[in-house]
Amino acid sequence: MKFEEDSLPTPRYNLARFDFVSVRLAVACAQSGSLTSAAHECNLAVAAASRRIRELEIALGDTLFERHSRGLAPTAAGRAFVRRGVALLQEMDSLVDELADMRQGVARHIRMSAGTAAINQFLPPLLAHYAEVHPQIRIDVDEQVSEVVVKTVREGRTDVGVFVEGSDTSGLEVRDFRRDELVLVLPPRHRLAGRSPISFVDTLDEQWISLNAGAAMLQQQQQAALAAGRTFKLRMQVRSFDAMAHIVASGLGIAALPKDATLPIIRAMKLTFRPFSDPWAKRRLLAATKPDCDAAVTALRDFLCAPLSQKAKTPSTKSK
């Protein structure tokens, strides 16, 4: 294969002094605060480790660490280098894993980022079926809040994103994935317990449990409270539906949770639930890719968004 002369940018640093051993060493120095510990972790003599750090600083034209009697402390440049260095090392580890999988017959890795609602309610059986039909493709899934899912797709750090609508998806190819319904989850014998639909505004005197910042659910709750001119009394934020239910069961607050995903938890913990009357409680989940994604990514997105009856007819690519 012939490469164009300008296909690779000219590096602005000396590549001979910029290798993965030095990157890993700098990360280890920042994490441990000790050159001796970092050298041991990287199987280097202390003198050799010290020389590598110094050569790295010369190559980059910046001081990465302040040296003092208690060890090392990263400078602002050092913190920036370590942040990027960790990502670089993780990417290299992923490359090694991907090459190992290719030797085992896996022809392609597809990166997926998905929200909690999608993972808890819909994705596991779909991905299991896709793996059975396409054993040569491996899908790596990363759980994130919806806002981060959209961001990682836009930045090219993931191939397919599945999330609850609400984030800005301009510039992305978006398809309907599924729908769900939020319900109010309460401890037994709570004063708001009942069967008829309740307005979210009528719950705002209570302490609330919700997901972390960036979650579509939290954004919907905050926007609804703001529109009503009321305060959303957010007491605790956690990462999972299960944790939210446990906190509600302890009597520390109330929560909104997807009905189908959490009914088993609600029953197991002897909680009660009540539907919301608000239209936003019925939500759309979306699947997004970049417009220029390749055929394998498009095929996965279309598989996820296809009707269930269509999936049953999907031909297998396993060897006969």
Buried (B, 14 or more C-beta within 10 A) or exposed (E): EEEEEEEEEEEEEEEEBBEEEBBBBBBBBBBBBBBBBBBBBBEBEEEEBBEBBBBBBEBBEBBBBEEEEEBBBBBEBBEEBBEEBBEBBEEEEEEEBBEEBBEEEBEBBBBBBBBBBBBBBBBEEBBEBBEEBBBBBBBBBBBBBBBBBBBBBBEEBBBBBBBBBBBEBEEBBBBEBBEBEBBBBBBEEBEBBEEEEBEBBEBBEBEBBBBBEBBBBBBBBBEBBEEBEBEBBBEBBBEBBBBBBBBBBEEBBBBBBBBBBBEEBBEEBEBBBBBBEBEBBEBEBBBBBBEEBEEBBBBBBEBBBBEEEEBEEBEEEEEE
